Amino acid sequence: MNSQIVALLKQLPLFAALHEKDQAELAAFAVEKRFVQGESIFWEGDHPDWFYVIREGKVRIYKTTSGGKEITLSFFGPGEMFGEVAVLENKAFPASAQAVTAVRLIGIKTSDFWDFLLKHPSIALKVLNVMAGRLREAQSRLRDMAGERVEQRLARLCLRLAAKIGNTLPFTRQELSDMAGTSVETTIRILSQWKKQRLIDSVRGRIIIMDTQKLEQLSEDPAN
């Protein structure tokens, strides 16, 4: 089990450069947690006692408006971590996390992680970079949500996801519409147009980007 966790930590940019003995030290703090599809991992406002790395499955991060509507902020998959920003700020989780599929997580307690960071200041600097990246992503998303045209917003979302995980996006149309802040009907209409124009291809549960250059044009100038 410990060797499997070390192998997972090696995949994370945050911990890949650590010596193997340090990775093993961090892995010793880890606890496996399992959640069934639809189960909440934490709620917005909860105290951040843990942060997580995904071994298997998909996790949705979302906020709930005062009117009760859920707005999906992002999805995370195998090899990605989430919840660490709230842990580092020592503030309540700013959003909720839910298992989209059955998931297996590696959880590390806040107190153990802080003790580890005190021993490894170079990792603390990397963590700051991670936080800055998450902030830039949030700012970009707010800009996209304020855009006048849904097609432009959706193009930017697809490009941002592709930059993160590659040109095959393992998301359903419903998940893309949630992240873009639009209806699934609108997303289906736009994706159908893009497919006819050979900008994308699609199979069940996956969107494949075929023409990145054209999507970049749409993301900057929706009139093109």
C-alpha positions as CSV (number, residue, x, y, z in Angstrom):
1,M,0.0,0.0,0.0
2,N,2.7,2.5,1.0
3,S,4.6,1.8,-2.3
4,Q,1.5,2.5,-4.3
5,I,1.0,5.8,-2.5
6,V,4.6,6.8,-3.2
7,A,4.1,6.0,-6.9
8,L,1.0,8.3,-6.8
9,L,2.9,11.1,-5.2
10,K,5.6,10.8,-7.8
11,Q,3.0,11.8,-10.4
12,L,2.2,15.1,-8.7
13,P,4.4,18.0,-9.7
14,L,4.3,19.2,-6.1
15,F,6.0,16.1,-4.8
16,A,7.8,14.6,-7.8
17,A,11.1,16.2,-7.0
18,L,11.3,15.0,-3.5
19,H,13.8,12.3,-2.5
20,E,12.2,8.9,-2.3
21,K,12.7,8.8,1.5
22,D,10.7,12.1,1.8
23,Q,8.0,10.7,-0.4
24,A,7.8,7.7,1.8
25,E,7.6,9.9,4.8
26,L,4.6,11.8,3.4
27,A,3.0,8.5,2.2
28,A,3.2,7.2,5.8
29,F,0.7,9.9,6.8
30,A,-1.8,8.9,4.1
31,V,-5.1,7.2,4.7
32,E,-7.2,5.6,1.9
33,K,-10.8,6.8,1.8
34,R,-13.6,5.5,-0.4
35,F,-16.8,7.3,-1.5
36,V,-19.7,6.0,-3.5
37,Q,-21.2,7.8,-6.5
38,G,-23.0,11.0,-5.4
39,E,-21.6,11.0,-1.9
40,S,-20.3,14.2,-0.4
41,I,-16.6,14.4,0.4
42,F,-16.8,17.7,2.2
43,W,-19.2,20.6,2.3
44,E,-18.6,24.3,1.7
45,G,-17.9,25.8,5.1
46,D,-16.4,22.6,6.6
47,H,-13.1,23.0,8.5
48,P,-10.3,21.6,6.3
49,D,-9.0,18.7,8.3
50,W,-7.8,16.8,5.2
51,F,-6.7,17.3,1.7
52,Y,-6.9,14.6,-0.9
53,V,-5.3,12.9,-3.9
54,I,-7.5,10.9,-6.2
55,R,-6.5,7.3,-6.9
56,E,-9.6,6.3,-8.9
57,G,-12.7,8.1,-10.0
58,K,-13.9,11.6,-10.6
59,V,-14.7,14.4,-8.1
60,R,-16.8,17.5,-8.7
61,I,-16.2,20.8,-6.9
62,Y,-19.2,23.1,-6.8
63,K,-20.8,26.0,-5.0
64,T,-24.4,26.5,-4.0
65,T,-26.1,29.8,-4.6
66,S,-28.4,31.5,-2.2
67,G,-31.2,30.3,-4.5
68,G,-30.2,26.7,-4.1
69,K,-28.6,26.3,-7.6
70,E,-25.4,24.3,-7.8
71,I,-22.6,25.8,-9.9
72,T,-19.9,23.4,-10.9
73,L,-16.4,25.0,-10.6
74,S,-14.2,22.1,-11.8
75,F,-13.7,18.4,-12.0
76,F,-10.7,16.4,-10.8
77,G,-9.6,12.9,-11.8
78,P,-6.9,10.3,-11.0
79,G,-3.6,11.7,-10.0
80,E,-4.9,15.1,-9.1
81,M,-5.2,16.7,-5.6
82,F,-7.9,19.0,-4.2
83,G,-8.7,20.7,-1.0
84,E,-5.0,21.7,-0.3
85,V,-5.6,25.5,-0.8
86,A,-8.1,25.6,2.2
87,V,-5.7,23.5,4.2
88,L,-2.9,25.9,3.6
89,E,-5.0,29.0,4.3
90,N,-6.4,27.3,7.4
91,K,-9.9,28.6,6.3
92,A,-13.1,26.8,5.7
93,F,-13.6,25.0,2.4
94,P,-14.9,27.6,-0.1
95,A,-16.8,25.0,-2.1
96,S,-18.2,21.5,-1.8
97,A,-16.8,18.3,-3.2
98,Q,-18.8,15.3,-4.4
99,A,-17.9,11.9,-5.9
100,V,-19.1,11.9,-9.5
101,T,-18.3,8.2,-9.7
102,A,-17.1,5.7,-7.0
103,V,-13.8,7.2,-5.9
104,R,-10.7,6.0,-4.0
105,L,-8.9,8.9,-2.3
106,I,-5.6,9.3,-0.5
107,G,-6.2,11.7,2.4
108,I,-3.5,13.5,4.4
109,K,-4.4,15.3,7.6
110,T,-3.8,19.0,7.8
111,S,-1.6,18.8,10.9
112,D,0.6,16.1,9.4
113,F,1.0,18.1,6.2
114,W,2.0,21.2,8.0
115,D,4.6,19.3,10.0
116,F,6.0,17.9,6.7
117,L,6.1,21.4,5.1
118,L,8.1,22.8,8.0
119,K,10.7,20.2,7.3
120,H,10.7,20.8,3.6
121,P,10.5,24.6,2.8
122,S,11.2,24.0,-0.9
123,I,7.8,22.2,-1.0
124,A,6.2,25.1,0.7
125,L,7.3,27.4,-2.2
126,K,5.9,25.0,-4.7
127,V,2.6,25.0,-2.8
128,L,2.5,28.8,-3.2
129,N,2.8,28.3,-7.0
130,V,0.0,25.8,-6.9
131,M,-2.2,28.3,-5.1
132,A,-1.3,31.1,-7.5
133,G,-2.2,28.8,-10.4
134,R,-5.6,28.0,-8.9
135,L,-6.2,31.7,-8.4
136,R,-5.4,32.5,-12.0
137,E,-7.7,29.7,-13.1
138,A,-10.5,31.1,-10.9
139,Q,-10.0,34.6,-12.3
140,S,-10.1,33.2,-15.9
141,R,-13.3,31.3,-15.1
142,L,-14.9,34.5,-13.7
143,R,-13.9,36.3,-16.9
144,D,-15.4,33.6,-19.0
145,M,-18.7,33.5,-17.0
146,A,-19.0,37.3,-17.7
147,G,-18.6,36.8,-21.4
148,E,-21.6,37.8,-23.6
149,R,-21.6,34.7,-25.8
150,V,-21.8,31.1,-24.6
151,E,-19.8,29.8,-27.6
152,Q,-16.8,31.9,-26.6
153,R,-17.1,30.7,-23.0
154,L,-17.3,27.1,-24.0
155,A,-14.3,27.4,-26.4
156,R,-12.2,28.8,-23.6
157,L,-13.3,26.1,-21.2
158,C,-12.4,23.3,-23.7
159,L,-9.0,24.9,-24.4
160,R,-8.3,25.3,-20.6
161,L,-9.2,21.6,-20.0
162,A,-7.1,20.5,-23.0
163,A,-4.1,22.3,-21.7
164,K,-4.5,20.5,-18.4
165,I,-5.3,16.9,-19.5
166,G,-4.9,16.7,-23.3
167,N,-7.2,17.0,-26.4
168,T,-9.4,14.1,-25.3
169,L,-11.8,15.5,-22.7
170,P,-13.4,12.8,-20.5
171,F,-16.5,14.9,-19.7
172,T,-20.1,14.5,-20.7
173,R,-22.1,17.4,-22.3
174,Q,-23.8,17.9,-18.9
175,E,-20.5,18.3,-17.1
176,L,-19.2,20.7,-19.7
177,S,-22.4,22.8,-19.5
178,D,-22.2,22.8,-15.7
179,M,-18.6,24.1,-15.9
180,A,-19.5,26.7,-18.6
181,G,-22.5,27.9,-16.6
182,T,-25.0,27.2,-19.4
183,S,-27.8,24.8,-20.2
184,V,-27.1,21.3,-21.5
185,E,-29.3,22.1,-24.5
186,T,-27.2,25.0,-25.5
187,T,-24.0,23.0,-25.0
188,I,-25.4,20.2,-27.2
189,R,-26.3,22.7,-30.0
190,I,-22.8,24.3,-30.0
191,L,-21.0,21.0,-29.8
192,S,-23.1,19.7,-32.7
193,Q,-22.1,22.7,-34.8
194,W,-18.5,22.2,-33.9
195,K,-18.7,18.6,-34.9
196,K,-20.1,19.4,-38.3
197,Q,-17.3,21.9,-38.8
198,R,-14.8,19.2,-37.7
199,L,-13.6,21.2,-34.8
200,I,-14.3,18.3,-32.5
201,D,-15.4,14.7,-32.5
202,S,-17.3,13.0,-29.8
203,V,-18.0,9.6,-28.4
204,R,-20.0,8.7,-25.3
205,G,-18.6,10.6,-22.4
206,R,-15.7,12.1,-24.3
207,I,-15.1,15.2,-26.4
208,I,-12.0,15.1,-28.8
209,I,-10.6,18.4,-29.9
210,M,-9.7,18.2,-33.6
211,D,-8.9,21.9,-34.5
212,T,-7.3,23.8,-31.6
213,Q,-6.5,26.8,-33.8
214,K,-10.1,27.4,-34.7
215,L,-11.3,27.0,-31.1
216,E,-8.6,29.6,-30.1
217,Q,-10.1,32.0,-32.6
218,L,-13.6,31.4,-31.2
219,S,-12.4,31.9,-27.7
220,E,-11.0,35.3,-28.5
221,D,-13.4,36.5,-31.2
222,P,-16.8,34.7,-31.2
223,A,-17.8,36.4,-34.4
224,N,-15.3,34.3,-36.4
